[in-house]
Amino acid sequence: IPGGSYRILLPLLKQTVRNLEESGIGNALTGPVVRGDVETVEKHLALLQRDSELLTLYKNLGKVALEISKENESIDTVQIETLQSLFRSGL
């Protein structure tokens, strides 16, 4: 991936794998989507605008994390709707 922009995803992916090994898929996810941290997701999307492949990957993974978060009831309705909108539009 050009420019090494993938590096912003590495900490999230590493922690997710550790959590998956220890707790299973439902409790394994970490990061701004699971926390409902809209501001951080917006920053990530803005940074990833330069790399369309990574932007698409981030949005697709975000959608999956959002579905799991909805099932776990870890975020509220406003956060869910806002994140859904961000993943559809990019910003």
PyMOL Python script that loads the backbone (N, CA, C, O; Angstrom):
from pymol import cmd

cmd.read_pdbstr("""\
ATOM      1  N   ILE A   1       0.866  -1.183   0.000  1.00  0.00           N
ATOM      2  CA  ILE A   1       0.000   0.000   0.000  1.00  0.00           C
ATOM      3  C   ILE A   1       0.897   1.225   0.000  1.00  0.00           C
ATOM      4  O   ILE A   1       1.755   1.353   0.873  1.00  0.00           O
ATOM      5  N   PRO A   2       0.725   2.110  -0.937  1.00  0.00           N
ATOM      6  CA  PRO A   2       1.585   3.284  -1.061  1.00  0.00           C
ATOM      7  C   PRO A   2       1.528   4.183   0.160  1.00  0.00           C
ATOM      8  O   PRO A   2       0.474   4.356   0.772  1.00  0.00           O
ATOM      9  N   GLY A   3       2.669   4.751   0.505  1.00  0.00           N
ATOM     10  CA  GLY A   3       2.729   5.749   1.554  1.00  0.00           C
ATOM     11  C   GLY A   3       2.671   5.219   2.970  1.00  0.00           C
ATOM     12  O   GLY A   3       2.807   5.993   3.919  1.00  0.00           O
ATOM     13  N   GLY A   4       2.477   3.957   3.137  1.00  0.00           N
ATOM     14  CA  GLY A   4       2.448   3.401   4.485  1.00  0.00           C
ATOM     15  C   GLY A   4       1.247   3.843   5.307  1.00  0.00           C
ATOM     16  O   GLY A   4       1.276   3.748   6.534  1.00  0.00           O
ATOM     17  N   SER A   5       0.198   4.320   4.662  1.00  0.00           N
ATOM     18  CA  SER A   5      -0.963   4.798   5.418  1.00  0.00           C
ATOM     19  C   SER A   5      -1.667   3.660   6.158  1.00  0.00           C
ATOM     20  O   SER A   5      -2.471   3.914   7.055  1.00  0.00           O
ATOM     21  N   TYR A   6      -1.382   2.442   5.802  1.00  0.00           N
ATOM     22  CA  TYR A   6      -1.952   1.295   6.501  1.00  0.00           C
ATOM     23  C   TYR A   6      -1.544   1.260   7.964  1.00  0.00           C
ATOM     24  O   TYR A   6      -2.209   0.625   8.782  1.00  0.00           O
ATOM     25  N   ARG A   7      -0.458   1.938   8.296  1.00  0.00           N
ATOM     26  CA  ARG A   7       0.060   1.890   9.666  1.00  0.00           C
ATOM     27  C   ARG A   7      -0.934   2.402  10.697  1.00  0.00           C
ATOM     28  O   ARG A   7      -0.864   2.007  11.861  1.00  0.00           O
ATOM     29  N   ILE A   8      -1.851   3.265  10.304  1.00  0.00           N
ATOM     30  CA  ILE A   8      -2.824   3.754  11.280  1.00  0.00           C
ATOM     31  C   ILE A   8      -3.774   2.651  11.731  1.00  0.00           C
ATOM     32  O   ILE A   8      -4.394   2.760  12.789  1.00  0.00           O
ATOM     33  N   LEU A   9      -3.891   1.592  10.939  1.00  0.00           N
ATOM     34  CA  LEU A   9      -4.778   0.486  11.292  1.00  0.00           C
ATOM     35  C   LEU A   9      -4.087  -0.592  12.133  1.00  0.00           C
ATOM     36  O   LEU A   9      -4.770  -1.398  12.764  1.00  0.00           O
ATOM     37  N   LEU A  10      -2.772  -0.624  12.157  1.00  0.00           N
ATOM     38  CA  LEU A  10      -2.061  -1.715  12.821  1.00  0.00           C
ATOM     39  C   LEU A  10      -2.389  -1.868  14.301  1.00  0.00           C
ATOM     40  O   LEU A  10      -2.674  -2.988  14.725  1.00  0.00           O
ATOM     41  N   PRO A  11      -2.366  -0.812  15.116  1.00  0.00           N
ATOM     42  CA  PRO A  11      -2.687  -1.009  16.531  1.00  0.00           C
ATOM     43  C   PRO A  11      -4.085  -1.587  16.746  1.00  0.00           C
ATOM     44  O   PRO A  11      -4.284  -2.450  17.601  1.00  0.00           O
ATOM     45  N   LEU A  12      -5.029  -1.114  15.979  1.00  0.00           N
ATOM     46  CA  LEU A  12      -6.394  -1.616  16.089  1.00  0.00           C
ATOM     47  C   LEU A  12      -6.463  -3.098  15.725  1.00  0.00           C
ATOM     48  O   LEU A  12      -7.098  -3.885  16.427  1.00  0.00           O
ATOM     49  N   LEU A  13      -5.817  -3.468  14.641  1.00  0.00           N
ATOM     50  CA  LEU A  13      -5.839  -4.868  14.206  1.00  0.00           C
ATOM     51  C   LEU A  13      -5.139  -5.785  15.204  1.00  0.00           C
ATOM     52  O   LEU A  13      -5.621  -6.883  15.484  1.00  0.00           O
ATOM     53  N   LYS A  14      -4.009  -5.343  15.740  1.00  0.00           N
ATOM     54  CA  LYS A  14      -3.273  -6.166  16.709  1.00  0.00           C
ATOM     55  C   LYS A  14      -4.094  -6.412  17.968  1.00  0.00           C
ATOM     56  O   LYS A  14      -4.172  -7.542  18.450  1.00  0.00           O
ATOM     57  N   GLN A  15      -4.704  -5.357  18.499  1.00  0.00           N
ATOM     58  CA  GLN A  15      -5.515  -5.512  19.713  1.00  0.00           C
ATOM     59  C   GLN A  15      -6.732  -6.377  19.435  1.00  0.00           C
ATOM     60  O   GLN A  15      -7.129  -7.174  20.286  1.00  0.00           O
ATOM     61  N   THR A  16      -7.317  -6.237  18.286  1.00  0.00           N
ATOM     62  CA  THR A  16      -8.486  -7.042  17.934  1.00  0.00           C
ATOM     63  C   THR A  16      -8.139  -8.524  17.906  1.00  0.00           C
ATOM     64  O   THR A  16      -8.903  -9.351  18.404  1.00  0.00           O
ATOM     65  N   VAL A  17      -6.995  -8.862  17.330  1.00  0.00           N
ATOM     66  CA  VAL A  17      -6.581 -10.266  17.282  1.00  0.00           C
ATOM     67  C   VAL A  17      -6.349 -10.802  18.693  1.00  0.00           C
ATOM     68  O   VAL A  17      -6.753 -11.923  18.999  1.00  0.00           O
ATOM     69  N   ARG A  18      -5.703 -10.016  19.554  1.00  0.00           N
ATOM     70  CA  ARG A  18      -5.497 -10.443  20.947  1.00  0.00           C
ATOM     71  C   ARG A  18      -6.841 -10.682  21.635  1.00  0.00           C
ATOM     72  O   ARG A  18      -7.029 -11.696  22.308  1.00  0.00           O
ATOM     73  N   ASN A  19      -7.759  -9.758  21.465  1.00  0.00           N
ATOM     74  CA  ASN A  19      -9.069  -9.898  22.099  1.00  0.00           C
ATOM     75  C   ASN A  19      -9.846 -11.082  21.541  1.00  0.00           C
ATOM     76  O   ASN A  19     -10.553 -11.770  22.278  1.00  0.00           O
ATOM     77  N   LEU A  20      -9.715 -11.317  20.253  1.00  0.00           N
ATOM     78  CA  LEU A  20     -10.393 -12.447  19.626  1.00  0.00           C
ATOM     79  C   LEU A  20      -9.919 -13.759  20.229  1.00  0.00           C
ATOM     80  O   LEU A  20     -10.728 -14.640  20.521  1.00  0.00           O
ATOM     81  N   GLU A  21      -8.621 -13.891  20.414  1.00  0.00           N
ATOM     82  CA  GLU A  21      -8.056 -15.099  21.018  1.00  0.00           C
ATOM     83  C   GLU A  21      -8.569 -15.296  22.445  1.00  0.00           C
ATOM     84  O   GLU A  21      -8.833 -16.422  22.866  1.00  0.00           O
ATOM     85  N   GLU A  22      -8.707 -14.207  23.177  1.00  0.00           N
ATOM     86  CA  GLU A  22      -9.066 -14.294  24.587  1.00  0.00           C
ATOM     87  C   GLU A  22     -10.567 -14.333  24.841  1.00  0.00           C
ATOM     88  O   GLU A  22     -11.007 -14.984  25.789  1.00  0.00           O
ATOM     89  N   SER A  23     -11.362 -13.655  24.020  1.00  0.00           N
ATOM     90  CA  SER A  23     -12.763 -13.437  24.373  1.00  0.00           C
ATOM     91  C   SER A  23     -13.785 -13.847  23.330  1.00  0.00           C
ATOM     92  O   SER A  23     -14.980 -13.852  23.625  1.00  0.00           O
ATOM     93  N   GLY A  24     -13.362 -14.191  22.126  1.00  0.00           N
ATOM     94  CA  GLY A  24     -14.310 -14.504  21.071  1.00  0.00           C
ATOM     95  C   GLY A  24     -14.731 -13.257  20.314  1.00  0.00           C
ATOM     96  O   GLY A  24     -14.432 -12.139  20.735  1.00  0.00           O
ATOM     97  N   ILE A  25     -15.418 -13.443  19.207  1.00  0.00           N
ATOM     98  CA  ILE A  25     -15.706 -12.355  18.277  1.00  0.00           C
ATOM     99  C   ILE A  25     -16.559 -11.248  18.876  1.00  0.00           C
ATOM    100  O   ILE A  25     -16.280 -10.072  18.641  1.00  0.00           O
ATOM    101  N   GLY A  26     -17.583 -11.584  19.640  1.00  0.00           N
ATOM    102  CA  GLY A  26     -18.484 -10.572  20.171  1.00  0.00           C
ATOM    103  C   GLY A  26     -17.820  -9.557  21.073  1.00  0.00           C
ATOM    104  O   GLY A  26     -18.219  -8.393  21.106  1.00  0.00           O
ATOM    105  N   ASN A  27     -16.809  -9.993  21.805  1.00  0.00           N
ATOM    106  CA  ASN A  27     -16.113  -9.110  22.738  1.00  0.00           C
ATOM    107  C   ASN A  27     -14.726  -8.713  22.249  1.00  0.00           C
ATOM    108  O   ASN A  27     -13.991  -8.028  22.960  1.00  0.00           O
ATOM    109  N   ALA A  28     -14.369  -9.129  21.060  1.00  0.00           N
ATOM    110  CA  ALA A  28     -13.000  -8.925  20.580  1.00  0.00           C
ATOM    111  C   ALA A  28     -12.750  -7.538  20.009  1.00  0.00           C
ATOM    112  O   ALA A  28     -11.611  -7.070  20.012  1.00  0.00           O
ATOM    113  N   LEU A  29     -13.761  -6.891  19.534  1.00  0.00           N
ATOM    114  CA  LEU A  29     -13.542  -5.634  18.828  1.00  0.00           C
ATOM    115  C   LEU A  29     -13.193  -4.495  19.770  1.00  0.00           C
ATOM    116  O   LEU A  29     -13.742  -4.363  20.864  1.00  0.00           O
ATOM    117  N   THR A  30     -12.265  -3.686  19.307  1.00  0.00           N
ATOM    118  CA  THR A  30     -11.878  -2.468  20.016  1.00  0.00           C
ATOM    119  C   THR A  30     -11.895  -1.344  19.000  1.00  0.00           C
ATOM    120  O   THR A  30     -12.067  -1.584  17.805  1.00  0.00           O
ATOM    121  N   GLY A  31     -11.724  -0.168  19.448  1.00  0.00           N
ATOM    122  CA  GLY A  31     -11.571   0.942  18.532  1.00  0.00           C
ATOM    123  C   GLY A  31     -12.733   1.901  18.545  1.00  0.00           C
ATOM    124  O   GLY A  31     -13.688   1.730  19.303  1.00  0.00           O
ATOM    125  N   PRO A  32     -12.649   2.913  17.701  1.00  0.00           N
ATOM    126  CA  PRO A  32     -13.612   4.007  17.742  1.00  0.00           C
ATOM    127  C   PRO A  32     -15.036   3.615  17.366  1.00  0.00           C
ATOM    128  O   PRO A  32     -15.982   4.211  17.881  1.00  0.00           O
ATOM    129  N   VAL A  33     -15.218   2.649  16.501  1.00  0.00           N
ATOM    130  CA  VAL A  33     -16.581   2.259  16.126  1.00  0.00           C
ATOM    131  C   VAL A  33     -17.277   1.619  17.322  1.00  0.00           C
ATOM    132  O   VAL A  33     -18.417   1.963  17.632  1.00  0.00           O
ATOM    133  N   VAL A  34     -16.613   0.708  17.981  1.00  0.00           N
ATOM    134  CA  VAL A  34     -17.182   0.017  19.134  1.00  0.00           C
ATOM    135  C   VAL A  34     -17.467   0.994  20.278  1.00  0.00           C
ATOM    136  O   VAL A  34     -18.422   0.814  21.033  1.00  0.00           O
ATOM    137  N   ARG A  35     -16.639   2.020  20.396  1.00  0.00           N
ATOM    138  CA  ARG A  35     -16.836   3.044  21.426  1.00  0.00           C
ATOM    139  C   ARG A  35     -17.864   4.097  21.003  1.00  0.00           C
ATOM    140  O   ARG A  35     -18.305   4.899  21.826  1.00  0.00           O
ATOM    141  N   GLY A  36     -18.242   4.095  19.731  1.00  0.00           N
ATOM    142  CA  GLY A  36     -19.131   5.126  19.230  1.00  0.00           C
ATOM    143  C   GLY A  36     -18.440   6.467  19.108  1.00  0.00           C
ATOM    144  O   GLY A  36     -19.082   7.514  19.195  1.00  0.00           O
ATOM    145  N   ASP A  37     -17.129   6.439  18.906  1.00  0.00           N
ATOM    146  CA  ASP A  37     -16.295   7.644  18.835  1.00  0.00           C
ATOM    147  C   ASP A  37     -16.338   8.229  17.425  1.00  0.00           C
ATOM    148  O   ASP A  37     -15.445   7.997  16.610  1.00  0.00           O
ATOM    149  N   VAL A  38     -17.384   8.982  17.163  1.00  0.00           N
ATOM    150  CA  VAL A  38     -17.625   9.543  15.838  1.00  0.00           C
ATOM    151  C   VAL A  38     -16.486  10.467  15.417  1.00  0.00           C
ATOM    152  O   VAL A  38     -16.062  10.436  14.261  1.00  0.00           O
ATOM    153  N   GLU A  39     -15.993  11.278  16.327  1.00  0.00           N
ATOM    154  CA  GLU A  39     -14.929  12.236  15.995  1.00  0.00           C
ATOM    155  C   GLU A  39     -13.678  11.531  15.469  1.00  0.00           C
ATOM    156  O   GLU A  39     -13.082  11.979  14.489  1.00  0.00           O
ATOM    157  N   THR A  40     -13.283  10.449  16.103  1.00  0.00           N
ATOM    158  CA  THR A  40     -12.097   9.712  15.652  1.00  0.00           C
ATOM    159  C   THR A  40     -12.347   9.071  14.296  1.00  0.00           C
ATOM    160  O   THR A  40     -11.468   9.091  13.434  1.00  0.00           O
ATOM    161  N   VAL A  41     -13.523   8.507  14.093  1.00  0.00           N
ATOM    162  CA  VAL A  41     -13.844   7.907  12.791  1.00  0.00           C
ATOM    163  C   VAL A  41     -13.786   8.981  11.710  1.00  0.00           C
ATOM    164  O   VAL A  41     -13.265   8.732  10.622  1.00  0.00           O
ATOM    165  N   GLU A  42     -14.310  10.163  11.991  1.00  0.00           N
ATOM    166  CA  GLU A  42     -14.252  11.259  11.018  1.00  0.00           C
ATOM    167  C   GLU A  42     -12.806  11.607  10.669  1.00  0.00           C
ATOM    168  O   GLU A  42     -12.483  11.830   9.502  1.00  0.00           O
ATOM    169  N   LYS A  43     -11.946  11.652  11.671  1.00  0.00           N
ATOM    170  CA  LYS A  43     -10.522  11.946  11.428  1.00  0.00           C
ATOM    171  C   LYS A  43      -9.884  10.853  10.574  1.00  0.00           C
ATOM    172  O   LYS A  43      -9.137  11.145   9.640  1.00  0.00           O
ATOM    173  N   HIS A  44     -10.179   9.604  10.897  1.00  0.00           N
ATOM    174  CA  HIS A  44      -9.629   8.496  10.113  1.00  0.00           C
ATOM    175  C   HIS A  44     -10.071   8.588   8.660  1.00  0.00           C
ATOM    176  O   HIS A  44      -9.256   8.451   7.748  1.00  0.00           O
ATOM    177  N   LEU A  45     -11.354   8.819   8.449  1.00  0.00           N
ATOM    178  CA  LEU A  45     -11.870   8.910   7.085  1.00  0.00           C
ATOM    179  C   LEU A  45     -11.217  10.059   6.320  1.00  0.00           C
ATOM    180  O   LEU A  45     -10.905   9.922   5.137  1.00  0.00           O
ATOM    181  N   ALA A  46     -11.015  11.175   6.983  1.00  0.00           N
ATOM    182  CA  ALA A  46     -10.367  12.315   6.331  1.00  0.00           C
ATOM    183  C   ALA A  46      -8.936  11.966   5.928  1.00  0.00           C
ATOM    184  O   ALA A  46      -8.499  12.310   4.830  1.00  0.00           O
ATOM    185  N   LEU A  47      -8.211  11.292   6.803  1.00  0.00           N
ATOM    186  CA  LEU A  47      -6.832  10.899   6.494  1.00  0.00           C
ATOM    187  C   LEU A  47      -6.774   9.879   5.359  1.00  0.00           C
ATOM    188  O   LEU A  47      -5.840   9.887   4.557  1.00  0.00           O
ATOM    189  N   LEU A  48      -7.758   9.019   5.296  1.00  0.00           N
ATOM    190  CA  LEU A  48      -7.753   7.948   4.301  1.00  0.00           C
ATOM    191  C   LEU A  48      -8.264   8.390   2.934  1.00  0.00           C
ATOM    192  O   LEU A  48      -8.239   7.599   1.991  1.00  0.00           O
ATOM    193  N   GLN A  49      -8.722   9.616   2.802  1.00  0.00           N
ATOM    194  CA  GLN A  49      -9.199  10.119   1.514  1.00  0.00           C
ATOM    195  C   GLN A  49      -8.124   9.999   0.434  1.00  0.00           C
ATOM    196  O   GLN A  49      -8.443   9.884  -0.750  1.00  0.00           O
ATOM    197  N   ARG A  50      -6.872  10.024   0.831  1.00  0.00           N
ATOM    198  CA  ARG A  50      -5.755   9.955  -0.120  1.00  0.00           C
ATOM    199  C   ARG A  50      -5.566   8.562  -0.713  1.00  0.00           C
ATOM    200  O   ARG A  50      -4.897   8.402  -1.733  1.00  0.00           O
ATOM    201  N   ASP A  51      -6.152   7.563  -0.076  1.00  0.00           N
ATOM    202  CA  ASP A  51      -5.937   6.180  -0.495  1.00  0.00           C
ATOM    203  C   ASP A  51      -7.291   5.485  -0.613  1.00  0.00           C
ATOM    204  O   ASP A  51      -7.827   4.992   0.379  1.00  0.00           O
ATOM    205  N   SER A  52      -7.836   5.446  -1.810  1.00  0.00           N
ATOM    206  CA  SER A  52      -9.199   4.940  -1.993  1.00  0.00           C
ATOM    207  C   SER A  52      -9.354   3.474  -1.583  1.00  0.00           C
ATOM    208  O   SER A  52     -10.410   3.082  -1.086  1.00  0.00           O
ATOM    209  N   GLU A  53      -8.326   2.671  -1.783  1.00  0.00           N
ATOM    210  CA  GLU A  53      -8.414   1.260  -1.396  1.00  0.00           C
ATOM    211  C   GLU A  53      -8.519   1.119   0.117  1.00  0.00           C
ATOM    212  O   GLU A  53      -9.341   0.355   0.623  1.00  0.00           O
ATOM    213  N   LEU A  54      -7.679   1.865   0.835  1.00  0.00           N
ATOM    214  CA  LEU A  54      -7.735   1.809   2.296  1.00  0.00           C
ATOM    215  C   LEU A  54      -9.026   2.411   2.825  1.00  0.00           C
ATOM    216  O   LEU A  54      -9.590   1.918   3.801  1.00  0.00           O
ATOM    217  N   LEU A  55      -9.490   3.461   2.193  1.00  0.00           N
ATOM    218  CA  LEU A  55     -10.745   4.085   2.599  1.00  0.00           C
ATOM    219  C   LEU A  55     -11.888   3.082   2.469  1.00  0.00           C
ATOM    220  O   LEU A  55     -12.719   2.964   3.370  1.00  0.00           O
ATOM    221  N   THR A  56     -11.928   2.372   1.366  1.00  0.00           N
ATOM    222  CA  THR A  56     -12.961   1.359   1.153  1.00  0.00           C
ATOM    223  C   THR A  56     -12.849   0.252   2.196  1.00  0.00           C
ATOM    224  O   THR A  56     -13.858  -0.178   2.754  1.00  0.00           O
ATOM    225  N   LEU A  57     -11.640  -0.205   2.458  1.00  0.00           N
ATOM    226  CA  LEU A  57     -11.422  -1.250   3.467  1.00  0.00           C
ATOM    227  C   LEU A  57     -11.886  -0.774   4.839  1.00  0.00           C
ATOM    228  O   LEU A  57     -12.606  -1.490   5.535  1.00  0.00           O
ATOM    229  N   TYR A  58     -11.478   0.426   5.227  1.00  0.00           N
ATOM    230  CA  TYR A  58     -11.847   0.979   6.534  1.00  0.00           C
ATOM    231  C   TYR A  58     -13.371   1.055   6.668  1.00  0.00           C
ATOM    232  O   TYR A  58     -13.934   0.661   7.689  1.00  0.00           O
ATOM    233  N   LYS A  59     -14.025   1.563   5.630  1.00  0.00           N
ATOM    234  CA  LYS A  59     -15.475   1.697   5.676  1.00  0.00           C
ATOM    235  C   LYS A  59     -16.161   0.332   5.758  1.00  0.00           C
ATOM    236  O   LYS A  59     -17.127   0.167   6.503  1.00  0.00           O
ATOM    237  N   ASN A  60     -15.670  -0.634   5.003  1.00  0.00           N
ATOM    238  CA  ASN A  60     -16.271  -1.971   5.034  1.00  0.00           C
ATOM    239  C   ASN A  60     -16.075  -2.648   6.387  1.00  0.00           C
ATOM    240  O   ASN A  60     -17.002  -3.254   6.925  1.00  0.00           O
ATOM    241  N   LEU A  61     -14.866  -2.541   6.932  1.00  0.00           N
ATOM    242  CA  LEU A  61     -14.618  -3.105   8.261  1.00  0.00           C
ATOM    243  C   LEU A  61     -15.427  -2.365   9.325  1.00  0.00           C
ATOM    244  O   LEU A  61     -15.924  -2.968  10.276  1.00  0.00           O
ATOM    245  N   GLY A  62     -15.550  -1.061   9.147  1.00  0.00           N
ATOM    246  CA  GLY A  62     -16.350  -0.268  10.074  1.00  0.00           C
ATOM    247  C   GLY A  62     -17.806  -0.699  10.085  1.00  0.00           C
ATOM    248  O   GLY A  62     -18.432  -0.756  11.143  1.00  0.00           O
ATOM    249  N   LYS A  63     -18.344  -1.003   8.917  1.00  0.00           N
ATOM    250  CA  LYS A  63     -19.731  -1.466   8.827  1.00  0.00           C
ATOM    251  C   LYS A  63     -19.918  -2.780   9.584  1.00  0.00           C
ATOM    252  O   LYS A  63     -20.927  -2.973  10.262  1.00  0.00           O
ATOM    253  N   VAL A  64     -18.946  -3.678   9.465  1.00  0.00           N
ATOM    254  CA  VAL A  64     -19.025  -4.955  10.181  1.00  0.00           C
ATOM    255  C   VAL A  64     -18.939  -4.717  11.688  1.00  0.00           C
ATOM    256  O   VAL A  64     -19.720  -5.282  12.454  1.00  0.00           O
ATOM    257  N   ALA A  65     -17.993  -3.886  12.110  1.00  0.00           N
ATOM    258  CA  ALA A  65     -17.846  -3.565  13.530  1.00  0.00           C
ATOM    259  C   ALA A  65     -19.115  -2.905  14.066  1.00  0.00           C
ATOM    260  O   ALA A  65     -19.517  -3.148  15.204  1.00  0.00           O
ATOM    261  N   LEU A  66     -19.726  -2.086  13.255  1.00  0.00           N
ATOM    262  CA  LEU A  66     -20.958  -1.412  13.661  1.00  0.00           C
ATOM    263  C   LEU A  66     -22.088  -2.416  13.864  1.00  0.00           C
ATOM    264  O   LEU A  66     -22.854  -2.298  14.820  1.00  0.00           O
ATOM    265  N   GLU A  67     -22.199  -3.391  12.984  1.00  0.00           N
ATOM    266  CA  GLU A  67     -23.234  -4.422  13.138  1.00  0.00           C
ATOM    267  C   GLU A  67     -23.026  -5.212  14.427  1.00  0.00           C
ATOM    268  O   GLU A  67     -23.985  -5.502  15.142  1.00  0.00           O
ATOM    269  N   ILE A  68     -21.784  -5.557  14.722  1.00  0.00           N
ATOM    270  CA  ILE A  68     -21.484  -6.294  15.954  1.00  0.00           C
ATOM    271  C   ILE A  68     -21.785  -5.421  17.167  1.00  0.00           C
ATOM    272  O   ILE A  68     -22.321  -5.902  18.165  1.00  0.00           O
ATOM    273  N   SER A  69     -21.440  -4.135  17.081  1.00  0.00           N
ATOM    274  CA  SER A  69     -21.707  -3.205  18.180  1.00  0.00           C
ATOM    275  C   SER A  69     -23.201  -3.063  18.425  1.00  0.00           C
ATOM    276  O   SER A  69     -23.643  -2.957  19.569  1.00  0.00           O
ATOM    277  N   LYS A  70     -23.973  -3.062  17.350  1.00  0.00           N
ATOM    278  CA  LYS A  70     -25.432  -2.992  17.491  1.00  0.00           C
ATOM    279  C   LYS A  70     -25.952  -4.229  18.218  1.00  0.00           C
ATOM    280  O   LYS A  70     -26.799  -4.123  19.105  1.00  0.00           O
ATOM    281  N   GLU A  71     -25.447  -5.391  17.843  1.00  0.00           N
ATOM    282  CA  GLU A  71     -25.872  -6.636  18.487  1.00  0.00           C
ATOM    283  C   GLU A  71     -25.498  -6.650  19.965  1.00  0.00           C
ATOM    284  O   GLU A  71     -26.259  -7.135  20.802  1.00  0.00           O
ATOM    285  N   ASN A  72     -24.316  -6.113  20.279  1.00  0.00           N
ATOM    286  CA  ASN A  72     -23.834  -6.078  21.666  1.00  0.00           C
ATOM    287  C   ASN A  72     -24.433  -4.920  22.454  1.00  0.00           C
ATOM    288  O   ASN A  72     -24.241  -4.824  23.666  1.00  0.00           O
ATOM    289  N   GLU A  73     -25.160  -4.038  21.763  1.00  0.00           N
ATOM    290  CA  GLU A  73     -25.755  -2.856  22.371  1.00  0.00           C
ATOM    291  C   GLU A  73     -24.710  -2.017  23.105  1.00  0.00           C
ATOM    292  O   GLU A  73     -24.948  -1.524  24.207  1.00  0.00           O
ATOM    293  N   SER A  74     -23.540  -1.867  22.465  1.00  0.00           N
ATOM    294  CA  SER A  74     -22.445  -1.126  23.095  1.00  0.00           C
ATOM    295  C   SER A  74     -22.454   0.364  22.763  1.00  0.00           C
ATOM    296  O   SER A  74     -21.717   1.139  23.371  1.00  0.00           O
ATOM    297  N   ILE A  75     -23.300   0.776  21.783  1.00  0.00           N
ATOM    298  CA  ILE A  75     -23.399   2.188  21.427  1.00  0.00           C
ATOM    299  C   ILE A  75     -24.863   2.560  21.231  1.00  0.00           C
ATOM    300  O   ILE A  75     -25.710   1.700  20.985  1.00  0.00           O
ATOM    301  N   ASP A  76     -25.147   3.859  21.344  1.00  0.00           N
ATOM    302  CA  ASP A  76     -26.542   4.282  21.270  1.00  0.00           C
ATOM    303  C   ASP A  76     -27.003   4.524  19.831  1.00  0.00           C
ATOM    304  O   ASP A  76     -26.210   4.482  18.891  1.00  0.00           O
ATOM    305  N   THR A  77     -28.287   4.774  19.687  1.00  0.00           N
ATOM    306  CA  THR A  77     -28.914   4.921  18.374  1.00  0.00           C
ATOM    307  C   THR A  77     -28.332   6.083  17.577  1.00  0.00           C
ATOM    308  O   THR A  77     -28.112   5.956  16.372  1.00  0.00           O
ATOM    309  N   VAL A  78     -28.083   7.199  18.227  1.00  0.00           N
ATOM    310  CA  VAL A  78     -27.521   8.368  17.537  1.00  0.00           C
ATOM    311  C   VAL A  78     -26.137   8.041  16.982  1.00  0.00           C
ATOM    312  O   VAL A  78     -25.825   8.388  15.843  1.00  0.00           O
ATOM    313  N   GLN A  79     -25.313   7.379  17.780  1.00  0.00           N
ATOM    314  CA  GLN A  79     -23.979   6.988  17.323  1.00  0.00           C
ATOM    315  C   GLN A  79     -24.081   6.025  16.150  1.00  0.00           C
ATOM    316  O   GLN A  79     -23.339   6.150  15.175  1.00  0.00           O
ATOM    317  N   ILE A  80     -24.982   5.079  16.237  1.00  0.00           N
ATOM    318  CA  ILE A  80     -25.170   4.104  15.151  1.00  0.00           C
ATOM    319  C   ILE A  80     -25.542   4.820  13.859  1.00  0.00           C
ATOM    320  O   ILE A  80     -24.934   4.580  12.816  1.00  0.00           O
ATOM    321  N   GLU A  81     -26.530   5.692  13.927  1.00  0.00           N
ATOM    322  CA  GLU A  81     -26.982   6.393  12.725  1.00  0.00           C
ATOM    323  C   GLU A  81     -25.894   7.293  12.148  1.00  0.00           C
ATOM    324  O   GLU A  81     -25.733   7.373  10.930  1.00  0.00           O
ATOM    325  N   THR A  82     -25.150   7.967  13.016  1.00  0.00           N
ATOM    326  CA  THR A  82     -24.077   8.846  12.549  1.00  0.00           C
ATOM    327  C   THR A  82     -22.978   8.051  11.867  1.00  0.00           C
ATOM    328  O   THR A  82     -22.497   8.436  10.801  1.00  0.00           O
ATOM    329  N   LEU A  83     -22.578   6.939  12.482  1.00  0.00           N
ATOM    330  CA  LEU A  83     -21.524   6.106  11.901  1.00  0.00           C
ATOM    331  C   LEU A  83     -21.988   5.477  10.587  1.00  0.00           C
ATOM    332  O   LEU A  83     -21.208   5.391   9.638  1.00  0.00           O
ATOM    333  N   GLN A  84     -23.235   5.039  10.521  1.00  0.00           N
ATOM    334  CA  GLN A  84     -23.755   4.488   9.275  1.00  0.00           C
ATOM    335  C   GLN A  84     -23.654   5.525   8.155  1.00  0.00           C
ATOM    336  O   GLN A  84     -23.254   5.207   7.035  1.00  0.00           O
ATOM    337  N   SER A  85     -24.010   6.736   8.466  1.00  0.00           N
ATOM    338  CA  SER A  85     -23.954   7.813   7.491  1.00  0.00           C
ATOM    339  C   SER A  85     -22.512   8.068   7.042  1.00  0.00           C
ATOM    340  O   SER A  85     -22.255   8.252   5.852  1.00  0.00           O
ATOM    341  N   LEU A  86     -21.582   8.079   7.985  1.00  0.00           N
ATOM    342  CA  LEU A  86     -20.170   8.287   7.650  1.00  0.00           C
ATOM    343  C   LEU A  86     -19.643   7.178   6.740  1.00  0.00           C
ATOM    344  O   LEU A  86     -18.912   7.448   5.787  1.00  0.00           O
ATOM    345  N   PHE A  87     -20.008   5.954   7.029  1.00  0.00           N
ATOM    346  CA  PHE A  87     -19.508   4.830   6.233  1.00  0.00           C
ATOM    347  C   PHE A  87     -20.130   4.814   4.844  1.00  0.00           C
ATOM    348  O   PHE A  87     -19.536   4.281   3.907  1.00  0.00           O
ATOM    349  N   ARG A  88     -21.305   5.385   4.702  1.00  0.00           N
ATOM    350  CA  ARG A  88     -21.920   5.500   3.376  1.00  0.00           C
ATOM    351  C   ARG A  88     -21.264   6.605   2.564  1.00  0.00           C
ATOM    352  O   ARG A  88     -20.994   6.428   1.376  1.00  0.00           O
ATOM    353  N   SER A  89     -21.005   7.753   3.204  1.00  0.00           N
ATOM    354  CA  SER A  89     -20.556   8.930   2.461  1.00  0.00           C
ATOM    355  C   SER A  89     -19.040   9.099   2.442  1.00  0.00           C
ATOM    356  O   SER A  89     -18.502   9.633   1.472  1.00  0.00           O
ATOM    357  N   GLY A  90     -18.344   8.665   3.472  1.00  0.00           N
ATOM    358  CA  GLY A  90     -16.899   8.898   3.559  1.00  0.00           C
ATOM    359  C   GLY A  90     -16.552   9.984   4.534  1.00  0.00           C
ATOM    360  O   GLY A  90     -15.519   9.898   5.198  1.00  0.00           O
ATOM    361  N   LEU A  91     -17.364  10.995   4.648  1.00  0.00           N
ATOM    362  CA  LEU A  91     -17.174  12.068   5.640  1.00  0.00           C
ATOM    363  C   LEU A  91     -18.512  12.616   6.066  1.00  0.00           C
ATOM    364  O   LEU A  91     -18.572  13.524   6.894  1.00  0.00           O
TER     365      LEU A  91
END
""", "prot")
cmd.dss("prot")
cmd.show_as("cartoon", "prot")
cmd.util.cbc("prot")
cmd.orient("prot")
